[in-house]
């Protein structure tokens, strides 16, 4: 079983929809905690949802359960940074993930956020690993329609983390060590890219 992810970035709305058509996506699941953008108002939730009401694909909002800026203060570390591993254990996240997987069983579904590069976004660094644990591949639709599959993405995360002095793929190591190296790599990028809230910004 597999599902897609995509970041709308600064694409024109029609160009974004054309990107989804290439891969026959029929359901967009919005995982932005705050589904609004001053820079790209074409992707504000009312605009996007309104456009898709009479067009394909369908639209669902899961940003309240699968978003990268959870409301639960327990999901943040002492520096105010979202802890993706704590978040993945919450009831809200687990329920949201199951709802998405139920949809993906019968739909060609895509998780949508704003950031084009999944290595800089919670959909790649938080949701993707949770789906992999559930036996589901999250395939990232990149700009131009290129697909970045799980192994390719994981290897890129490893390279970007720079935790190995000599470039290697984690499958060259024993099973448990491979898993730990990969998790460490994800933690490095999560620390760099996860949302950090200020004392007065708790959502």
C-alpha positions as CSV (number, residue, x, y, z in Angstrom):
1,X,0.0,0.0,0.0
2,X,1.2,3.5,-0.8
3,X,0.1,7.1,-0.6
4,X,1.5,10.4,-1.9
5,X,2.7,13.6,-0.3
6,X,3.2,17.0,-1.9
7,X,4.1,20.6,-1.0
8,X,2.3,23.4,-2.9
9,X,5.1,25.9,-2.5
10,X,4.5,28.9,-4.7
11,X,2.9,27.1,-7.6
12,X,-0.1,28.6,-9.4
13,X,-3.2,26.7,-8.4
14,X,-3.7,25.3,-11.9
15,X,-0.1,24.2,-12.0
16,X,-0.5,22.4,-8.7
17,X,-3.6,20.6,-9.8
18,X,-1.8,19.6,-13.1
19,X,0.9,18.1,-10.9
20,X,-1.7,16.0,-9.1
21,X,-3.3,14.9,-12.4
22,X,-0.1,13.4,-13.5
23,X,-0.3,10.9,-10.7
24,X,-4.1,10.6,-10.8
25,X,-4.6,11.9,-7.3
26,X,-8.3,12.0,-6.4
27,X,-8.1,13.1,-2.7
28,X,-6.1,16.0,-1.2
29,X,-5.7,15.7,2.6
30,X,-4.5,19.1,3.9
31,X,-2.1,18.6,6.9
32,X,-1.2,22.3,7.5
33,X,-1.9,23.3,11.0
34,X,-2.7,26.8,9.8
35,X,-4.1,26.4,6.2
36,X,-3.5,30.0,5.1
37,X,-0.7,31.8,3.3
38,X,-0.1,35.5,2.8
39,X,2.5,34.7,0.1
40,X,0.4,32.2,-1.7
41,X,-3.3,33.1,-1.1
42,X,-4.4,30.7,-3.8
43,X,-3.8,27.9,-1.2
44,X,-5.8,29.5,1.6
45,X,-8.2,26.8,2.8
46,X,-11.5,28.6,1.7
47,X,-10.0,29.3,-1.8
48,X,-8.7,25.8,-2.3
49,X,-11.6,24.0,-0.8
50,X,-14.0,26.2,-2.8
51,X,-12.2,25.5,-6.0
52,X,-12.2,21.8,-5.4
53,X,-15.9,21.5,-4.5
54,X,-16.9,21.4,-8.1
55,X,-13.7,19.8,-9.4
56,X,-11.4,16.8,-8.8
57,X,-9.7,15.9,-6.5
58,X,-11.7,16.0,-3.3
59,X,-10.5,17.9,-0.3
60,X,-10.3,17.0,3.4
61,X,-8.6,18.9,6.2
62,X,-6.6,16.9,8.8
63,X,-4.4,19.7,10.0
64,X,-5.9,19.5,13.5
65,X,-4.6,15.9,13.9
66,X,-1.7,15.6,11.5
67,X,-0.4,19.1,11.5
68,X,3.1,20.1,12.4
69,X,2.1,22.6,15.0
70,X,0.1,20.6,17.6
71,X,-1.9,22.4,20.3
72,X,-0.9,19.9,23.0
73,X,2.0,21.5,25.0
74,X,3.3,18.0,25.8
75,X,4.3,17.7,22.1
76,X,7.0,20.4,22.6
77,X,10.5,20.2,24.1
78,X,12.0,22.6,26.6
79,X,13.1,24.9,23.8
80,X,9.5,25.2,22.4
81,X,10.3,22.9,19.5
82,X,7.8,20.3,18.3
83,X,8.9,16.8,19.2
84,X,7.8,14.7,16.3
85,X,8.3,11.4,18.3
86,X,6.1,12.6,21.1
87,X,3.5,13.9,18.7
88,X,3.3,10.6,16.9
89,X,2.3,8.8,20.1
90,X,-0.6,11.1,20.8
91,X,-4.2,9.9,20.4
92,X,-5.0,12.7,18.0
93,X,-2.2,11.9,15.7
94,X,-2.8,8.2,15.8
95,X,-6.5,8.7,15.0
96,X,-5.7,11.1,12.2
97,X,-3.2,8.8,10.7
98,X,-5.7,5.9,10.8
99,X,-8.4,8.1,9.1
100,X,-5.9,8.9,6.4
101,X,-4.9,5.3,5.9
102,X,-8.5,4.3,5.7
103,X,-9.0,6.8,2.9
104,X,-5.8,5.7,1.1
105,X,-7.1,2.1,1.0
106,X,-9.7,3.1,-1.7
107,X,-8.5,6.5,-2.9
108,X,-5.3,7.8,-4.6
109,X,-4.7,10.2,-1.7
110,X,-2.0,12.8,-1.2
111,X,-0.9,14.6,2.0
112,X,-0.5,18.3,1.3
113,X,1.6,20.9,3.1
114,X,3.3,24.1,2.1
115,X,7.0,23.1,1.9
116,X,8.1,21.6,-1.4
117,X,11.0,19.6,0.0
118,X,9.7,16.9,2.3
119,X,13.1,16.8,4.1
120,X,12.2,20.2,5.5
121,X,8.6,19.4,6.4
122,X,6.7,17.4,9.0
123,X,5.0,15.3,6.4
124,X,8.4,13.8,5.5
125,X,10.0,13.8,8.9
126,X,7.0,13.0,11.2
127,X,4.2,11.4,9.1
128,X,6.3,9.5,6.7
129,X,8.1,7.4,9.4
130,X,4.8,6.7,11.1
131,X,3.4,5.4,7.8
132,X,6.5,3.3,7.2
133,X,6.0,1.7,10.6
134,X,2.4,0.9,9.5
135,X,3.7,-0.8,6.4
136,X,2.6,2.0,4.0
137,X,5.0,3.8,1.6
138,X,4.8,7.6,1.5
139,X,5.9,8.7,-2.0
140,X,6.8,12.3,-2.4
141,X,5.7,14.2,-5.5
142,X,8.4,16.7,-6.2
143,X,8.4,19.8,-8.5
144,X,8.0,18.8,-12.1
145,X,6.2,15.5,-11.2
146,X,9.3,13.5,-10.1
147,X,8.6,10.9,-7.5
148,X,10.9,10.4,-4.5
149,X,10.3,7.0,-3.0
150,X,10.9,5.8,0.6
151,X,14.4,4.4,0.1
152,X,15.5,7.4,-1.9
153,X,14.1,9.8,0.6
154,X,15.6,8.0,3.6
155,X,19.0,8.0,2.0
156,X,18.8,11.7,1.2
157,X,17.8,12.4,4.9
158,X,20.9,10.4,5.9
159,X,23.1,12.4,3.6
160,X,21.6,15.8,4.7
161,X,22.1,14.9,8.4
162,X,25.8,14.3,7.9
163,X,25.9,11.9,10.8
164,X,28.2,9.5,8.8
165,X,31.7,10.7,8.0
166,X,31.9,8.5,5.0
167,X,28.8,8.5,2.7
168,X,27.0,5.2,3.0
169,X,23.5,3.9,2.9
170,X,22.1,2.5,6.2
171,X,21.4,-0.9,4.7
172,X,25.1,-1.6,4.8
173,X,24.8,-1.9,8.6
174,X,23.2,-4.6,10.8
175,X,19.4,-4.3,11.2
176,X,19.2,-2.6,14.6
177,X,22.1,-0.3,13.9
178,X,20.6,0.6,10.5
179,X,17.3,1.5,12.2
180,X,19.1,3.6,14.8
181,X,21.2,5.5,12.3
182,X,18.1,6.3,10.2
183,X,16.3,7.6,13.3
184,X,19.3,9.7,14.3
185,X,19.3,11.2,10.9
186,X,15.6,12.1,11.1
187,X,16.2,13.6,14.5
188,X,19.0,15.9,13.1
189,X,16.7,17.3,10.4
190,X,13.7,17.5,12.8
191,X,15.7,19.6,15.2
192,X,16.6,21.9,12.3
193,X,13.2,22.2,10.6
194,X,10.5,21.5,13.3
195,X,8.3,24.4,14.3
196,X,9.4,26.4,17.3
197,X,6.8,28.4,19.2
198,X,7.5,31.5,21.2
199,X,5.9,32.0,24.7
200,X,3.1,34.0,23.1
201,X,2.7,31.8,20.0
202,X,1.2,28.4,21.1
203,X,-0.6,27.3,18.0
